[in-house]
């Protein structure tokens, strides 16, 4: 048995696993909301500033959590006005939504054509 070969092999395995774990950790989505959500044919743009609770300007009633939206590895919970929840997964989102940013803040967005 060649101990040098076993030691080099174990070192190679350890480095391979460490690099893989570091790459996965770096690829994970940050805990923040994006500046815009690039949906087609329109994009959702920021509406106001982050808040501590899910809220839309001009809406006094509580919002309903309707599911999640994701881009790449990033995933956010979506909140909408009561009664405006998409029924099917392929149904488009309402014109105004709120995302849970994952850092104890919520950001409102509005659909635009820019």
Wavefront OBJ file of the C-alpha trace (Angstrom):
o trace
v 0.000 0.000 0.000
v 1.398 3.375 -1.011
v 0.594 5.857 1.799
v 1.752 8.843 -0.250
v -0.766 8.045 -2.971
v -3.574 7.588 -0.420
v -2.651 10.892 1.275
v -2.566 12.788 -2.034
v -5.872 11.243 -3.060
v -7.506 12.227 0.245
v -6.135 15.764 -0.116
v -7.507 15.981 -3.665
v -10.938 14.809 -2.495
v -10.946 17.361 0.356
v -9.989 20.228 -1.980
v -12.594 19.148 -4.547
v -15.369 19.050 -1.930
v -14.275 22.392 -0.407
v -14.256 24.132 -3.799
v -17.681 22.658 -4.644
v -19.219 23.778 -1.334
v -17.694 27.272 -1.728
v -19.092 27.540 -5.269
v -22.591 26.534 -4.156
v -22.437 28.971 -1.236
v -21.381 31.834 -3.551
v -24.080 30.980 -6.112
v -26.869 31.207 -3.518
v -29.148 34.213 -3.881
v -28.575 37.210 -1.628
v -31.193 38.133 0.969
v -32.433 41.268 -0.753
v -34.974 42.289 -3.348
v -33.914 43.139 -6.913
v -34.234 46.605 -8.465
v -36.654 45.175 -11.046
v -38.254 41.863 -12.029
v -37.716 41.152 -15.746
v -40.977 39.529 -16.802
v -42.037 39.587 -20.444
v -43.629 41.580 -22.040
v -43.419 44.029 -19.127
v -41.062 44.535 -16.213
v -41.955 45.105 -12.570
v -40.332 48.291 -11.233
v -39.821 49.401 -7.626
v -42.790 51.101 -6.012
v -41.765 53.089 -2.946
v -39.138 51.958 -0.474
v -38.807 48.738 1.565
v -41.247 48.327 4.457
v -41.372 46.174 7.580
v -44.724 44.613 6.593
v -46.229 43.660 3.209
v -48.176 46.716 2.042
v -49.162 48.455 -1.198
v -49.673 52.225 -1.455
v -53.390 53.049 -1.304
v -54.416 49.598 -0.013
v -55.503 49.487 3.631
v -56.545 45.828 3.836
v -53.999 43.085 4.641
v -52.291 41.425 1.657
v -52.442 37.696 0.908
v -49.395 35.483 0.343
v -49.939 33.890 -3.062
v -46.815 31.820 -3.696
v -43.263 32.443 -4.858
v -41.406 33.945 -7.779
v -37.860 32.949 -8.714
v -35.035 33.941 -11.017
v -32.037 31.627 -11.129
v -31.328 30.572 -7.561
v -33.157 33.552 -6.033
v -36.661 32.947 -4.703
v -39.076 35.370 -3.040
v -42.530 35.008 -1.456
v -45.168 37.076 -3.296
v -47.947 39.048 -1.603
v -50.937 40.520 -3.505
v -54.224 42.264 -2.760
v -56.944 40.001 -1.429
v -59.007 38.573 -4.299
v -56.245 39.116 -6.896
v -54.359 35.869 -6.292
v -53.557 33.899 -9.477
v -55.691 30.748 -9.539
v -53.353 28.632 -11.707
v -49.555 28.577 -11.755
v -49.468 29.853 -15.346
v -51.802 32.776 -14.682
v -50.037 36.177 -14.752
v -49.376 38.103 -11.563
v -51.402 41.260 -10.831
v -50.007 44.662 -11.842
v -48.895 45.433 -8.271
v -47.157 42.902 -6.036
v -45.019 42.832 -2.884
v -41.980 40.569 -2.390
v -40.620 39.257 0.913
v -36.948 40.223 0.549
v -35.706 37.678 3.082
v -34.059 40.328 5.264
v -37.179 41.269 7.278
v -38.266 43.822 4.663
v -40.937 43.819 1.969
v -40.679 45.652 -1.367
v -43.628 46.721 -3.520
v -43.419 46.511 -7.334
v -45.601 47.771 -10.165
v -45.755 46.414 -13.707
v -44.528 48.836 -16.343
v -43.753 48.725 -20.053
v -40.323 50.391 -19.953
l 1 2 3 4 5 6 7 8 9 10 11 12 13 14 15 16 17 18 19 20 21 22 23 24 25 26 27 28 29 30 31 32 33 34 35 36 37 38 39 40 41 42 43 44 45 46 47 48 49 50 51 52 53 54 55 56 57 58 59 60 61 62 63 64 65 66 67 68 69 70 71 72 73 74 75 76 77 78 79 80 81 82 83 84 85 86 87 88 89 90 91 92 93 94 95 96 97 98 99 100 101 102 103 104 105 106 107 108 109 110 111 112 113 114
